[in-house]
Amino acid sequence: MSTVVLLAGSPSQRSRSTTLLQRAGALLAGHGARTQAFSLADFPSDDLLHARWDSPAIRRFIDALAAADGLIVATPVYKAAYSGALKAVLDLLPERALEQKAALALATGGSPGHLLAVDYALQPVLSALKARHIVGGVYATDRDFTLQEDGSYQVGEDIDARLHHAVGRLIAHLPNPGSVELHPEALSRQVAAARISI
């Protein structure tokens, strides 16, 4: 069974970017993939501030990533870049931490003006970590979410459809895709989205 690590780069547990990540995790689970979730709260601030790559929390994350087949990272966009705390975590990873792994970047921002932050800020970092495949990214704005009465967020239909396609691409690029079930209707959506024929 393929395993994908989920990394939430928002300091808030109920952020839009974390909601996007959780939805991606649910889609992966629906296809039979195993997920292991991490958030910034899992890393003591002193470890990040002092770059303690050998701290127990950082080691747990590095070991989980080494054993995984892929990574999905989600972040809010601040001033056209991903969160500083997320950068601190990624900076502590070994140089080839994503070698032979597939990666997907998710980001949220206040307006469409930060759309290119995924391409020009986050994806280059994943590439520098030697990801085998970076399967694009999904960017959503505040308008793509609905605030629920309990303070959580609901993902809008358009973004949810794009997330389906992105997760499908990630599954297709996992080192052992045969261990993940890709439902026929999901495959059909991907073919239509890619505008290819088989």
N, C-alpha and C positions, 0 to 999 in steps of 0.2 A: 504493500500500500504506500502510495506517495505521501510525503509530508511537506507541508508548506508552513513556514514561519510567518507570522503576522506581527508587524511592528508599528505601533501607534505612536506618532511623533507629536501628539498634542498633549499639553500639560493637563487638559481637562478630560475627565472620563466620559463626559457626555457631549463631546464636541462633534461637529459635523464630519470632520475627517475620520474620527474614530467610528462614527456611525457607518460611514462608507466602508471602512475596513471590516467591521463586523458583518456587514451585508455580504462582502466578498467572501468572508470566512464561511458564512452560511451556505453560499452557493457552492463553494468547494466541498463542504461536508455533504451537500446534496448529491454531488457526483462521486462520493465515496473516498475523497481525499481526507487525510488527517491534518489537523492544524494545531499549531502551538503558538499562543498569543503572548506578546510582550508589550508593555507600555512604559512610558518614561518613569512611572511610579515604581517600576521594578529595579531602577538603578539609583542608588544613593547619590545625592547631588555632589557630595565630596568626591566620590569616585570619578564622576564626570569632570568636575572642576579641576582635579589634580591628575587627570588622565591615568587612572589606575587600571590599566588593561588587565592586570592579574587579580583584580578583586573578585570575590565569589560571584557577585551578581553579573559582572561582565563575562566571566568564564562560563557561567551557565548559558548565557545568550550565545557566545561563540560556539560552545559545544552543540547547542541545539541547532544552530545554523549549519554547522559542519555535517550534522547527521540528516539535514533536510534536503529536499529536492528543489525547493524554490523559496522565494521571499516576496511578500507583498508589504510595501511600506506606505503609510499614509501620513500626510502632514497638512497642517494649515499653512497658507502662504502669508509670510510677513515681509513687506517691502521687497516683493519680487523674489523671495528666496524661502526655502524651507526653514523650519524652526531651528533655532540655535541649539537647543537641547538634543534634538535629533542628530544634528551634525556632530555633537560631542560623542554620541553613541557610535555613529558610523565611523568616526575618526579612530576609534579604539579597535576596530576590526582588523584582522590580518589583511595583508595586501591582496591576497587571492581568496578572500572569504566567500566570494560568490562563484568561484570557478566551477564549471559544470552544472550550474544552477540557472533556473529561469527566474526572472524578476518582473514585477509589475509595480508601477508607481501610481499612487492615488493622491490627489491634492484638492483642497477646498480654499476658496478665497471670496472676498466680498464682492468682486465684480469680474466680468470676463477679461478685464485688462491684465490679469495675472496669469492668463491661460498658458503662456509660454514658459512659466516657471517650471513646469514639469519637464519640458524638453531641455531647457537651458540651465537648470539648477540641480534638479534631483536625478534625472537620468544619467548625466555625466558621472555622478558619484557612483552609481550602480555599475556603470561601465568601468570605472577605475578599479572597482573591486572584482573585476574580471567576470561579470555575469555572462553566462553562455548565450542567453537570449534575454533581451529586454523587450517585452511584448507591448510596447506603447504605454499609454497612461490614460487615466480618466481624471478630468478636472471638473469640479462642480462649484457653483456659486451658492450664496445664501438662498437665492430664489428657488434652488432645486431641492430644498428641504422644507418640510412642514413641522412646526413645533407642536409636540403633543402635550396634553394636559399634565403629564407626569414629568415634563421637562426634557424628555427625550426627543429625538428627531426621526422623522420618516423620510425615506429617500423617494424622490419624485420618479414618475414612470419613465421619463426620458433617460435620466441618469441610470436608473435601474437596468434599462435595456442595454445601455452602453457598458455597464458593469458586467452583465451577462456575457457580452461579446468578449470583453477583456479577459474575464476569468476563463472562458472557453479557450482563448488563445494561449493563456498560461498553461492550462491543462495539456494542450496539444504539444507544448514544448517541455514538459516535465521529462526527466531522463527515462522514466518508466511509465509512459502514458497508458500502457495497456492495463495497468493496475487501477486506473481511474475510469469510472463509467461515464461515457459521454452519451447522453440520451439522444435519440434520433432527432427530436424536435430542436434540441440545442445545436446539433450539427447543422440542421437545416437553416437555422437562423444565422450561423456563422458563414455558411456558404453564400447566403443571400447578401449578408453584410459585406463580404469580400468581393461579391460580384464575379464569382468564378463558377465554372460548371464542372461536373464530375460524371 
